[in-house]
């Protein structure tokens, strides 16, 4: 009997060993399949595929040189698409390098494989916008607010990857990052969010009935001064007029009359980290875009009022500012999530991944989205349509940066035409009156996309 029991124990032990062996083999095979692309992509013998725009213009070529491309060919996408040099991170190539290697488990290394990334960008429009900046620095980003396809993404100063970083020490600050994905002071474009918060707290009728006087300066109960850009003031205004005039005293008084918790709730639904909230990042095909943040503590205090007007502690990335516009333009209150990769092909040319349209949870109700949309369209009709050349809903902003030593000019908005559904955010740094304006830049961008 003991020998039979011993045999059975031996059989069970053998079966257990075999089970563990096959599980181990399964894990090993899985790791080989899943991780081979990583190790191959970091080997010295790897060959990489190209990156293309939506019209199959080349945006990245591992063999690019000044003999094969015009000297400025890649300038407009230098810090967005990047290259495989390792000098830049948070670019399309650096974050998707594994998807570009010409290798498969079946065929091994394929030097002339058809691996490629096809983006949603319009290279010609991108270059047009980049050139329009002229001597000014800044960023411009635009996408289809129905589908989420990023069409234009420019950041100046940029880097010419054809220079092989020989002059890296001489590059201006900011050349190696795409500013569309990094935080900046939103200025009065933040009044879009604050208007939505007013609608949330007071309702449409309640907000529309509100009127405040602007004499040029508003004094808080703590004796702090909030000044208007119109030194003599705007007089008595409603929210539509104040939005159009970008009147700081009006919005200071509006914030004072709103429940703090209500403003915070609206901001948080929009993805703005408030006070001690953790600041997250938005993933766009591997590229990280920084989420907005601010501090709101007392609606009677200057800093909270000023933050609700896009200054003080308020920060947001131009990409996220553009995304909020989609929730308004669509009238749904849901953000259309942006994407940059249309599709990816492997060494045989087979499509292995494709971009798709997705939406966020509601950041505000469809009624509030529609009301904000009407206010923005009214502003567009009164101030911008004739300049930009398209029916738009917009909000401008002036942001003090570098401790008030400089000002950036911003414009966020959307085209009010479902056959040309473009949402955008542009930033011109160190604005100077009489030079390039944000409306001129947006006009150039829209005409380039529409041609």
Secondary structure as UniProt FT lines:
FT   HELIX           2..41
FT   TURN            44..45
FT   STRAND          50..52
FT   TURN            54..55
FT   STRAND          58..60
FT   TURN            62..63
FT   TURN            66..68
FT   TURN            71..74
FT   HELIX           75..77
FT   HELIX           78..81
FT   HELIX           92..95
FT   HELIX           97..100
FT   STRAND          103..104
FT   TURN            105..107
FT   STRAND          108..109
FT   TURN            111..112
FT   STRAND          116..119
FT   HELIX           123..132
FT   TURN            133..135
FT   STRAND          138..144
FT   TURN            145..147
FT   STRAND          149..156
FT   HELIX           161..163
FT   TURN            164..167
FT   HELIX           168..170
FT   TURN            173..176
FT   HELIX           179..181
FT   STRAND          183..184
FT   HELIX           187..190
FT   HELIX           191..209
FT   STRAND          212..214
FT   STRAND          217..219
FT   TURN            221..222
FT   STRAND          225..227
FT   TURN            231..232
FT   STRAND          235..237
FT   HELIX           239..245
FT   HELIX           248..256
FT   HELIX           260..269
FT   TURN            270..271
FT   STRAND          273..274
FT   TURN            275..276
FT   STRAND          281..284
FT   TURN            285..286
FT   STRAND          287..290
FT   STRAND          293..294
FT   TURN            299..300
FT   HELIX           302..307
FT   TURN            308..310
FT   TURN            312..313
FT   STRAND          315..317
FT   HELIX           318..329
FT   STRAND          334..336
FT   STRAND          341..345
FT   TURN            347..348
FT   STRAND          351..354
FT   STRAND          359..362
FT   HELIX           366..383
FT   HELIX           385..388
FT   STRAND          392..401
FT   TURN            402..405
FT   STRAND          406..415
FT   TURN            418..419
FT   STRAND          422..428
FT   TURN            433..434
FT   HELIX           438..450
//
